[in-house]
Amino acid sequence: MGDIDVAIGVDADCVAGWLGSYGGADSPADLSRGLSAGNEGIPRMLQLFEDEDIDTSWYVPGHTIETFREEIQAVADAGHEIGVHGYSHENPTDLSREQEDEILQLSIDLVEEVTGEKPVGHRASWWEFSENTPDLVEKYDFLYDSSLMEREFEPGYMRKGDSWEPIKYDQDPDTWTTPYEYGEETDVVEIPISWYRDDIPAMLFIKQPLYHAGYKDPEMMYEQYYKRQFDYLYNRRGAGVYTFTIHPDLHGLPHMISHLEDFITYIKGHENADFVTLEEVARKYDDDPSVYEAHGEYI
């Protein structure tokens, strides 16, 4: 058994999520759900983490920092890591390089106002990279990014310049029949995330886009996805990082607190499984990339 680190990432989308991603920018009712997430969800989750004595990593849009300054200050004062996550949860693929650069600089400044230190972690809004994102992450000297899904349980190093050809049905096949090309590896650690360890796809009811359903059974989500993925990592792979992405918009709801509490208790019941921040993961990997390598035949 090697190192098994569980890193809870809290994406504090709140009102910004409705402005940038969930199609509720014109709905006072939807925006009020974001207000509830900031005013009630954040303190509930923060209290649970205090009760459980665990450190977590929060990725906070600039809009959330400025709208819920006291709540985010409390997160920082409790010792949790804070990383950047856009301003209004904008989709980077819809931004010009200049816009993305300006938003990133503003987000860094806002985090630094709260924590007193430059953030080391970057998480792209929407978990989407534009063609400019890797260059900008490198430009601002982030220790790590946590936005991509190339691996399940093992960090790597972020690349820039990957290339691929989309299918062009109005052109000859030789315009797209080429393999994926890996780009240049950077010094930025890439810590993987997964939609299957995220609460939004299953639990958040939104009107657009249509692939979000909401009202799934939380017990099913935990038993069929979260626990089974952890069990695979623990029982078969034997070492790695389990990133777990949750939101005050969902896990800050009253009925979700006990589910999160039970899952934390479940993890604590396993030897050699520790709760850490993503910054700790990045520094461990940067110091020794073999620390999270799989033991045995499972990857």
TIZA-200079 format. One record per residue (C-alpha): residue number from 0; residue in one letter; x, y, z. Coordinates in steps of 0.05 Angstrom, whole numbers, plus 5000, padded with zeros to 4 digits. Last residue first. Layout:
BEGIN
ATOM  num  residu     X     Y     Z
ATOM  NUM       A     X     Y     Z
...
This chain:
BEGIN
ATOM  num  residu     X     Y     Z
ATOM  298       I  4925  5028  4737
ATOM  297       Y  4919  4957  4762
ATOM  296       E  4976  4907  4754
ATOM  295       G  5012  4918  4820
ATOM  294       H  5022  4983  4859
ATOM  293       A  5002  5045  4821
ATOM  292       E  5047  5105  4822
ATOM  291       Y  5028  5161  4870
ATOM  290       V  5096  5173  4903
ATOM  289       S  5134  5160  4838
ATOM  288       P  5132  5234  4818
ATOM  287       D  5176  5253  4877
ATOM  286       D  5185  5327  4896
ATOM  285       D  5135  5352  4845
ATOM  284       Y  5087  5298  4865
ATOM  283       K  5091  5316  4939
ATOM  282       R  5085  5391  4923
ATOM  281       A  5025  5380  4878
ATOM  280       V  4989  5336  4928
ATOM  279       E  5001  5386  4984
ATOM  278       E  4973  5442  4941
ATOM  277       L  4913  5397  4926
ATOM  276       T  4898  5398  5000
ATOM  275       V  4902  5334  5041
ATOM  274       F  4855  5282  5072
ATOM  273       D  4892  5218  5086
ATOM  272       A  4882  5145  5067
ATOM  271       N  4938  5101  5096
ATOM  270       E  4889  5060  5137
ATOM  269       H  4817  5063  5116
ATOM  268       G  4761  5082  5165
ATOM  267       K  4776  5156  5152
ATOM  266       I  4749  5148  5082
ATOM  265       Y  4682  5122  5108
ATOM  264       T  4678  5177  5160
ATOM  263       I  4688  5229  5105
ATOM  262       F  4633  5194  5065
ATOM  261       D  4585  5196  5124
ATOM  260       E  4597  5271  5134
ATOM  259       L  4586  5285  5061
ATOM  258       H  4520  5247  5064
ATOM  257       S  4501  5283  5128
ATOM  256       I  4513  5351  5097
ATOM  255       M  4472  5336  5035
ATOM  254       H  4402  5344  5065
ATOM  253       P  4417  5414  5090
ATOM  252       L  4444  5441  5024
ATOM  251       G  4517  5461  5025
ATOM  250       H  4534  5398  4985
ATOM  249       L  4493  5426  4928
ATOM  248       D  4505  5500  4915
ATOM  247       P  4563  5497  4964
ATOM  246       H  4597  5456  4909
ATOM  245       I  4635  5390  4908
ATOM  244       T  4694  5362  4871
ATOM  243       F  4729  5299  4897
ATOM  242       T  4801  5285  4878
ATOM  241       Y  4826  5216  4897
ATOM  240       V  4902  5215  4889
ATOM  239       G  4942  5151  4881
ATOM  238       A  4965  5087  4912
ATOM  237       G  4940  5015  4921
ATOM  236       R  4911  5007  4851
ATOM  235       R  4866  4949  4869
ATOM  234       N  4837  4958  4939
ATOM  233       Y  4847  5033  4952
ATOM  232       L  4837  5061  4882
ATOM  231       Y  4781  5013  4864
ATOM  230       D  4748  5026  4932
ATOM  229       F  4752  5101  4921
ATOM  228       Q  4718  5095  4853
ATOM  227       R  4665  5050  4883
ATOM  226       K  4653  5098  4941
ATOM  225       Y  4643  5159  4897
ATOM  224       Y  4604  5127  4840
ATOM  223       Q  4551  5075  4858
ATOM  222       E  4547  5086  4933
ATOM  221       Y  4556  5161  4936
ATOM  220       M  4513  5178  4876
ATOM  219       M  4461  5126  4895
ATOM  218       E  4457  5154  4966
ATOM  217       P  4448  5224  4937
ATOM  216       D  4385  5200  4900
ATOM  215       K  4381  5242  4837
ATOM  214       Y  4338  5304  4839
ATOM  213       G  4377  5342  4787
ATOM  212       A  4375  5329  4712
ATOM  211       H  4432  5366  4678
ATOM  210       Y  4440  5347  4605
ATOM  209       L  4391  5400  4583
ATOM  208       P  4437  5459  4586
ATOM  207       Q  4396  5496  4609
ATOM  206       K  4338  5491  4658
ATOM  205       I  4380  5472  4718
ATOM  204       F  4371  5419  4772
ATOM  203       L  4438  5405  4804
ATOM  202       M  4447  5334  4831
ATOM  201       A  4475  5285  4781
ATOM  200       P  4518  5329  4736
ATOM  199       I  4534  5378  4793
ATOM  198       D  4562  5331  4847
ATOM  197       D  4630  5316  4818
ATOM  196       R  4668  5250  4825
ATOM  195       Y  4642  5221  4760
ATOM  194       W  4658  5286  4724
ATOM  193       S  4730  5272  4742
ATOM  192       I  4790  5312  4765
ATOM  191       P  4864  5302  4752
ATOM  190       I  4921  5340  4784
ATOM  189       E  4966  5372  4730
ATOM  188       V  5033  5396  4758
ATOM  187       V  5060  5457  4721
ATOM  186       D  5133  5448  4698
ATOM  185       T  5111  5443  4626
ATOM  184       E  5108  5385  4577
ATOM  183       E  5107  5403  4504
ATOM  182       G  5051  5378  4459
ATOM  181       Y  5021  5309  4447
ATOM  180       E  4993  5297  4378
ATOM  179       Y  4926  5262  4368
ATOM  178       P  4927  5219  4307
ATOM  177       T  4914  5241  4234
ATOM  176       T  4855  5226  4189
ATOM  175       W  4827  5297  4189
ATOM  174       T  4845  5331  4124
ATOM  173       D  4859  5263  4091
ATOM  172       P  4784  5250  4096
ATOM  171       D  4768  5300  4039
ATOM  170       Q  4725  5358  4060
ATOM  169       D  4652  5374  4075
ATOM  168       Y  4651  5325  4133
ATOM  167       K  4708  5359  4169
ATOM  166       I  4725  5315  4228
ATOM  165       P  4765  5351  4281
ATOM  164       E  4841  5348  4276
ATOM  163       W  4885  5345  4338
ATOM  162       S  4939  5385  4372
ATOM  161       D  4971  5390  4440
ATOM  160       G  5011  5455  4445
ATOM  159       K  5017  5460  4520
ATOM  158       R  5025  5404  4569
ATOM  157       M  5008  5400  4643
ATOM  156       Y  5051  5352  4683
ATOM  155       G  5025  5289  4713
ATOM  154       P  4981  5271  4772
ATOM  153       E  4954  5201  4784
ATOM  152       F  4884  5177  4802
ATOM  151       E  4839  5182  4742
ATOM  150       R  4885  5204  4686
ATOM  149       E  4874  5248  4625
ATOM  148       M  4818  5286  4660
ATOM  147       L  4835  5360  4661
ATOM  146       S  4820  5420  4706
ATOM  145       S  4867  5417  4766
ATOM  144       D  4927  5462  4750
ATOM  143       Y  4990  5465  4792
ATOM  142       L  5047  5508  4818
ATOM  141       F  5020  5569  4781
ATOM  140       D  5074  5614  4751
ATOM  139       Y  5028  5667  4722
ATOM  138       K  5056  5656  4652
ATOM  137       E  5050  5580  4658
ATOM  136       V  4975  5585  4672
ATOM  135       L  4971  5636  4615
ATOM  134       D  5007  5591  4565
ATOM  133       P  4963  5531  4585
ATOM  132       T  4899  5572  4578
ATOM  131       N  4912  5602  4509
ATOM  130       E  4881  5548  4465
ATOM  129       S  4822  5550  4512
ATOM  128       F  4818  5499  4568
ATOM  127       E  4751  5478  4597
ATOM  126       W  4736  5452  4667
ATOM  125       W  4674  5498  4663
ATOM  124       S  4717  5550  4697
ATOM  123       A  4791  5531  4697
ATOM  122       R  4822  5510  4762
ATOM  121       H  4888  5542  4781
ATOM  120       G  4927  5530  4845
ATOM  119       V  4987  5568  4873
ATOM  118       P  4949  5629  4898
ATOM  117       K  4991  5691  4914
ATOM  116       E  4990  5704  4989
ATOM  115       G  4955  5751  5036
ATOM  114       T  4896  5703  5038
ATOM  113       V  4837  5749  5022
ATOM  112       E  4871  5803  4982
ATOM  111       E  4914  5749  4948
ATOM  110       V  4851  5715  4924
ATOM  109       L  4826  5780  4894
ATOM  108       D  4893  5794  4859
ATOM  107       I  4896  5725  4828
ATOM  106       S  4825  5731  4802
ATOM  105       L  4840  5800  4772
ATOM  104       Q  4902  5771  4737
ATOM  103       L  4862  5712  4710
ATOM  102       I  4806  5757  4686
ATOM  101       E  4855  5801  4648
ATOM  100       D  4891  5742  4616
ATOM   99       E  4825  5710  4595
ATOM   98       Q  4801  5775  4564
ATOM   97       E  4867  5787  4527
ATOM   96       R  4869  5716  4501
ATOM   95       S  4799  5724  4475
ATOM   94       L  4745  5689  4514
ATOM   93       D  4692  5638  4491
ATOM   92       T  4738  5578  4501
ATOM   91       P  4751  5602  4572
ATOM   90       N  4678  5592  4592
ATOM   89       E  4665  5645  4644
ATOM   88       H  4652  5626  4716
ATOM   87       S  4639  5699  4733
ATOM   86       Y  4711  5714  4755
ATOM   85       G  4751  5653  4736
ATOM   84       H  4767  5596  4785
ATOM   83       V  4829  5615  4825
ATOM   82       G  4855  5577  4885
ATOM   81       I  4841  5581  4960
ATOM   80       E  4872  5532  5009
ATOM   79       H  4837  5521  5076
ATOM   78       G  4867  5548  5140
ATOM   77       A  4805  5569  5178
ATOM   76       D  4821  5642  5163
ATOM   75       A  4817  5627  5089
ATOM   74       V  4748  5598  5093
ATOM   73       A  4726  5654  5140
ATOM   72       Q  4751  5705  5089
ATOM   71       I  4707  5669  5038
ATOM   70       E  4645  5679  5081
ATOM   69       E  4662  5751  5098
ATOM   68       R  4674  5768  5024
ATOM   67       F  4611  5737  4997
ATOM   66       T  4598  5782  4936
ATOM   65       E  4671  5801  4923
ATOM   64       I  4699  5731  4933
ATOM   63       T  4641  5699  4896
ATOM   62       H  4651  5745  4836
ATOM   61       G  4725  5729  4836
ATOM   60       P  4708  5656  4826
ATOM   59       V  4731  5612  4884
ATOM   58       Y  4767  5546  4879
ATOM   57       W  4770  5519  4950
ATOM   56       S  4820  5467  4974
ATOM   55       T  4807  5426  5037
ATOM   54       D  4837  5415  5105
ATOM   53       I  4805  5365  5153
ATOM   52       D  4787  5369  5227
ATOM   51       E  4719  5333  5219
ATOM   50       D  4681  5386  5259
ATOM   49       E  4720  5441  5223
ATOM   48       F  4704  5410  5156
ATOM   47       L  4631  5407  5176
ATOM   46       Q  4631  5480  5198
ATOM   45       L  4661  5502  5132
ATOM   44       M  4608  5463  5094
ATOM   43       R  4552  5497  5131
ATOM   42       P  4585  5566  5126
ATOM   41       I  4592  5559  5050
ATOM   40       G  4521  5534  5039
ATOM   39       E  4485  5589  5077
ATOM   38       N  4506  5657  5049
ATOM   37       G  4543  5634  4987
ATOM   36       A  4498  5576  4966
ATOM   35       S  4436  5616  4985
ATOM   34       L  4457  5673  4941
ATOM   33       G  4468  5625  4884
ATOM   32       R  4397  5598  4894
ATOM   31       S  4374  5671  4892
ATOM   30       L  4407  5677  4824
ATOM   29       D  4361  5622  4799
ATOM   28       A  4299  5658  4824
ATOM   27       P  4323  5726  4799
ATOM   26       S  4328  5694  4729
ATOM   25       D  4363  5729  4672
ATOM   24       A  4432  5702  4687
ATOM   23       G  4404  5632  4698
ATOM   22       G  4435  5593  4642
ATOM   21       Y  4479  5549  4685
ATOM   20       S  4548  5569  4663
ATOM   19       G  4571  5641  4670
ATOM   18       L  4519  5681  4708
ATOM   17       W  4488  5621  4744
ATOM   16       G  4556  5595  4766
ATOM   15       A  4577  5665  4787
ATOM   14       V  4519  5668  4836
ATOM   13       C  4547  5609  4876
ATOM   12       D  4608  5578  4842
ATOM   11       A  4647  5558  4904
ATOM   10       D  4684  5499  4874
ATOM    9       V  4703  5459  4935
ATOM    8       G  4760  5411  4921
ATOM    7       I  4767  5353  4969
ATOM    6       A  4834  5319  4963
ATOM    5       V  4839  5247  4985
ATOM    4       D  4910  5221  4987
ATOM    3       I  4928  5148  4980
ATOM    2       D  5003  5138  4989
ATOM    1       G  5028  5068  4979
ATOM    0       M  5000  5000  5000
